[in-house]
Amino acid sequence: MRKKGIKQDLSSIINLFEQFSLNDDDVNSFYSWRELVDKYLKASQSQIIEEDIIFAKFYDTLYKQLFIVPSRWSSEKKSIKTRLHWVLEDLEGLSVPSILRVIRKFFSKSDTYENKKAKDLDYTPQVILSSYIPSGINKSIDTITDTKLTFKTRFRACESQEDYVDFSHSVWNQYWDIFQTKDPQKIYHFVDKICEIYPSIVKKVNNNDLLVAFMDTFPYLLQYAHQAPYNLKFIELARFIQKKSVEIINNKDLNFKGHYHQNMDELIQYYFQSMFSFFQKGSLTAFIDLYKFTLDILENYDKFEFKYFYLPVVSELYYWIPEAYIQKIGPIMLDEVRLRIKKNKNSNLRSLLGLSKVGSGANFDRYMIVSEFLKEIYKDRNVSDEERLLIKKASAAFQIPTAAYRRMLREVFRELRQNKIVENEGLNSSQLMARLIRMAQVDGKIDAEKGQLLYTSAKILGIDPSKLGEITKHTQKFENFNDDPLIKGFRRLGWEKTPSTLMKNLEIYKWSQTRLESFQRFFSDFLANNTFIAGQSTIKLSGEIKKNFDLISGEFKIAKFDQNASSKEELAIFLYSDRKSLRKWFEIISQIDYIIFDSQKNTFSIDISLLNIAGKINIKRNEAILSNKALEKILELNHSRYRLFLVDGESNNIVYSLKTSSYLHSRQKVGSLFDAFESGNSISVKVLSQMGQKKEPEEAIYYHAQIENILFLSTGNKNYDELKTLCKKLIKEKFPDDYRIFYYLAYICFETNETNDAFIYLLECLKRQNNYKEAMFLYAEKKLNINVLDPRALGYLKQLDLGLYDEEKLSSLYKFLEKQHTIQLRPLLAKSRLLFSSQNN
């Protein structure tokens, strides 16, 4: 990294920033700026120290730019600040005062461990209601619309175009009615029978309404199936719908373009967002199923109405697979594309493997050739003077601008690093030439323009015409293209036609992975010295939890850590899991309520209780904690709070962390109160909560018990003002991120008709614990009574419907709202898509 290069890059950073600042839609300029910034944020200590003056200018330039970056890139700004924290950590104590002074300006004095460890984004569910209603003529029930008759009988009864449209509309509505029953057998039977005649329906009415309905329900079925108690019938149903849909899509006689066919952009973006979500929940099987269906649709891109291009997102998703799963998921993603290309050499997916869209676009061109030159030369990480001269000759011969060359070089390094390509052998001219010929053949025959590009490449490599002819003759066919050692991952594609809304969600997903990377870095020493050994702990489940999560394995480890040199110690609990139990632990951790520990002379155990499911999880190990007094002292200083992390025992990677600290209580201090809870003795709970507050004022559970006893169990007059004052005092002085206390405040405000404040407190509650179903229900109940189409409230309602919430309470709420607003809410919600957005973006 020479000084001249840094100066040139600084100039590019300034110019690119000006370009995307003036044009918010200039995505390419932003990403080029972002890549250059990342390059210098990842520079080594030795490079920074050696060129400290220039690096100080870089950080100063970044400081001025970062605070005026458009708000749409908020998650990228957070990612940059996280890396700046890491740079600051690495340079502390070194003799680079000018750099340290500049970097410290990025962070206010109030920045705490939360900032340092990369705050989570606030995910909020919202419903996208379908604005599409099939065109049909409402008629009384006749042979065509009579659902008691077979589909074939109804179809044969159609005599006119109007009849066929009515029939199409009728079966569309019938599918949604059956889907609402959540009966796998009924849905399976409907799909199986209608698909026998569906191609004929499409030909008659020229619309894809029912096919899109099948596709719309596919992610929902996967979400429903991949949660406790994990219903295999819904997984089989989802795969059956995929199979039947793909058969329809692949029908050579059908095309889904035209005025009456639905546009597919919203649906495919829904698929990608669902894939991001499955990765973040550890639902790897669901991700793979949805990924396969996504490829099936994109492979038939030309048969549908699409406005945007989506293959770049497939490539980016591959390069952002969570580190813990990359060995398992990476090969599957590649093989699924290879399989489709092998079956169909004209597949729309081939550019993911066969082309390198660097700089100029999709076709085989000079940019692609120079990119392949760079990969071949840098694959061994050593560049000789002869190879440098070769690069110079190639850049000159193909007239590559300096800025474009630097951009290609960055992408080459990233691809080589991500795909772990390190070859001992240097430049292999024949291998490179063969690869270029195969790439030129991907789009068909080698025309005169491509032939000239190949001839120029051969001339640069010193390959004479006869040798070139010999290499061309023996070049492998496309299906063996990936035998080349440098073709290990997907090609990175351009962003010109990718929708901005999907790119925002991609940013959020990438940010969540950066956050995990931050934790992994911080706890690297602990994780390196503590690995998962199956069988070291015994796990016992009781109550409803046993029915939902039986046969799980795992263990826990406790560690103390310092936020920074001047702060108090905190506790971290690491739950280790084997790969088989991982998705269950994801669901368990996301709704942990309390953890009670019991420390004995030769054993240490914890009891985990959950928010939404009755029962408990007991994990016991035959090993005592090193210092029980030290543990209790740290808990006392932190109001019994700790941090919880889920670790994949196979890779030793952190795969999930709770957004906020949770409560860890000693059985010696709160055991009697929990026993009173379990026995349902409200009088004992009241007495023990009052005694506990005096004896153990730092234990939040005693305050929870007191407030809940008054709000939900007491039949006398309630002093809401007094309760509200208590809750606010607890938040201010002791428990600032206690979601339960925010819920109590919201409940009280609804009772005192302070509706606006109530909604604010509810959102603060759900911001801290987004899995709290009672809070979701209260928000949906109150908000939808005011505005029945509020997207956030409908999002919570759909999430409850998906999450097996109390069916009786849900049905009563639906009936009340439908009567109140004269609207068929449940059918409307069934046809909607559940997405998760971020309030920060």
TALINNOR-V578226 format. One record per run of one state. SS is the DSSP state (A for helix, B for strand, O for the rest). FROM is the first residue (numbers start at 0). TO is the last residue. If there is no record, write none. Layout:
ss->SS from->FROM to->TO
ss->SS from->FROM to->TO
This chain:
ss->O from->0 to->1
ss->A from->2 to->21
ss->O from->22 to->25
ss->A from->26 to->40
ss->O from->41 to->43
ss->A from->44 to->49
ss->O from->50 to->50
ss->A from->51 to->65
ss->O from->66 to->69
ss->A from->70 to->90
ss->O from->91 to->95
ss->A from->96 to->103
ss->O from->104 to->111
ss->A from->112 to->115
ss->O from->116 to->121
ss->B from->122 to->127
ss->O from->128 to->149
ss->A from->150 to->155
ss->O from->156 to->159
ss->A from->160 to->178
ss->O from->179 to->182
ss->A from->183 to->193
ss->O from->194 to->196
ss->A from->197 to->204
ss->O from->205 to->207
ss->A from->208 to->224
ss->O from->225 to->230
ss->A from->231 to->248
ss->O from->249 to->254
ss->B from->255 to->255
ss->O from->256 to->261
ss->B from->262 to->262
ss->O from->263 to->263
ss->A from->264 to->280
ss->O from->281 to->282
ss->A from->283 to->298
ss->O from->299 to->299
ss->A from->300 to->302
ss->B from->303 to->304
ss->O from->305 to->309
ss->A from->310 to->318
ss->O from->319 to->321
ss->A from->322 to->342
ss->O from->343 to->346
ss->A from->347 to->353
ss->O from->354 to->364
ss->A from->365 to->377
ss->O from->378 to->383
ss->A from->384 to->396
ss->O from->397 to->400
ss->A from->401 to->417
ss->O from->418 to->427
ss->A from->428 to->440
ss->O from->441 to->446
ss->A from->447 to->460
ss->O from->461 to->463
ss->A from->464 to->472
ss->O from->473 to->476
ss->A from->477 to->482
ss->O from->483 to->498
ss->A from->499 to->521
ss->O from->522 to->522
ss->A from->523 to->528
ss->O from->529 to->535
ss->B from->536 to->541
ss->O from->542 to->542
ss->A from->543 to->548
ss->O from->549 to->553
ss->B from->554 to->561
ss->O from->562 to->567
ss->B from->568 to->576
ss->O from->577 to->580
ss->A from->581 to->588
ss->O from->589 to->590
ss->B from->591 to->598
ss->O from->599 to->602
ss->B from->603 to->609
ss->O from->610 to->614
ss->B from->615 to->620
ss->O from->621 to->626
ss->A from->627 to->636
ss->O from->637 to->639
ss->B from->640 to->647
ss->O from->648 to->651
ss->B from->652 to->656
ss->O from->657 to->660
ss->B from->661 to->665
ss->A from->666 to->678
ss->O from->679 to->680
ss->A from->681 to->694
ss->O from->695 to->698
ss->A from->699 to->712
ss->O from->713 to->718
ss->A from->719 to->732
ss->O from->733 to->737
ss->A from->738 to->750
ss->O from->751 to->753
ss->A from->754 to->767
ss->O from->768 to->771
ss->A from->772 to->785
ss->O from->786 to->789
ss->A from->790 to->801
ss->O from->802 to->805
ss->A from->806 to->820
ss->O from->821 to->823
ss->A from->824 to->829
ss->O from->830 to->831
ss->B from->832 to->837
ss->O from->838 to->840
